[in-house]
Amino acid sequence: MPEPVLIEPDVQFIKTVQRTGGCDVKKCYQCATCSVVCNLSPDEAPFPRKQMLEAQWGLRERLLGDPAIWLCHNCGDCTTKCPRGARPGAVFGALRSQAVMRYAWPGFFARLVASPKGLPVLVLIPAVLFAVFAYLMRSWEHSAGHAAPGPQFADMFPLIPLEIFFFTLSGLIILGFVVSVARFVRGIRASGARGSILAGLVPSAVEIMTHSRFAKCVAEKKRFWGHLLTFWGFVALAGISTIEGFAVMFGVMKTPLPFWDPERLVESFLKIGAHAATVAILAGLVIMLVDRFQDPAKRAASTYFDWFFLVLLTSVVLTGILSETLRLLGADPAMFGIYFVHLTLIFMLFAYTPYSKFAHIVYRTIAMAATRKG
């Protein structure tokens, strides 16, 4: 006879799930329609029915270590077909945000990102850093007898020190992710995910890059294009910025990059590529934002955690476009003001990656690799 299992509900966790997007979790009456209609739900371990029950019971540790919450892509099929309006997709979104907070290191930043109360601190950190940076650069220029800043970004924020700063920041982000992922792997291993992560990493990454799982979604085809354009636009822009940064640091390239110069073809192609990537990101963001604003149910289900990432990424793109436009127009000092805001937002986007919705790409890839068959 099987041993009895003692269930100890975490009432506070139930309330947290309801407050962060899963407000209708208690409506689920276990009909299993969600698991039947989901094209991503595996036959041997179907979701989200099981997880909906565990969320109702407040089984925090079971849920936050369950890789299934990351296999879900929130395509909306289960929510559309649910006869009770329990919105399993929104519940899974709430669970993922709680998982990020559970595993992210240091947890202090995760709590700041998850709450609007933490926003002033998150903005103040990079704003102060860049204000001090600009002051030191101006003081050095004055003491060295250099000219006052002209109509170029590097006149106030010299590119090589700026690149060193952001590469150092990238190293700290990677460190944060390494610790967070190590904790996450322990959690999903404890939940039974025994697959080889190394063996499954490449095929899982290919699925992420092609968004092939999004293509299986029926109810929300627009999500495929919104996510795909944003993803690839961001990857391209990050790659170009990295190449540019290293090239400038080692004296191979000079800035600003020309839009077209026959004598600087490589820089010209990088500039065109950066503009194309920016357009792709903006198009993807417009698709996702319009989709949310047009659907009252989605607006109601969208949480601060969702909006933080979307608004931040949109603001980075728009301030980048505006600062470049002002540079071309020679509108100084407005250009420097917008560029200062742009740098502050870039810092926030990257530095808080392990604690925001941006972290999904890492956790989801690891979960897919750990549960991959064959």
Secondary structure, 3 states (H helix, E strand, C coil): CCCCCCCCCCHHHHHHHHHCCCCCHHHCCCCCHHHHHCCCCCCCCCCCHHHHHHHHHCCHHHHHCCCHHHHCCCCCHHHHHCCCCCCHHHHHHHHHHHHHHHHCCCHHHHHHHHCHHHHHHHHHHHHHHHHHHHHHHHHHHHHHCCCCCCCCHHHCCCHHHHHHHHHHHHHHHHHHHHHHHHHHHHHHHHCCCCCCHHHHHHHHHHHHHHCCCHHHCCCCHHHHHHHHHHHHHHHHHHHHHHHHHHHHHCCCCCCCCCCCCCCCHHHHHHHHHHHHHHHHHHHHHHHHHHHHHHCHHHHHHCCHHHHHHHHHHHHHHHHHHHHHHHHHHCCCCHHHHHHHHHHHHHHHHHHCHHHCHHHHHHHHHHHHHHCCCC
